[in-house]
Amino acid sequence: MSAIERGYGDDIDEYANALYRRNWLHEAWPLLDEPIAQIRPPQISALDVRSRA
């Protein structure tokens, strides 16, 4: 996460890769077991807020 907070500079590939990974997580989330799916959302939401900032 700290790399994202520092910024990507001119490396569009790193930025695109980070977006791809986040999208994959979003799409895979409904496939997780219920206990896992309920534990992680607050942590992921916090990271999303940091990433948007």
Secondary structure, 3 states (H helix, E strand, C coil): CHHHHHCCCCCHHHHHHHHHHHHHHHHHHHHCCHHHHHHCHHHHHHHHHHHHC
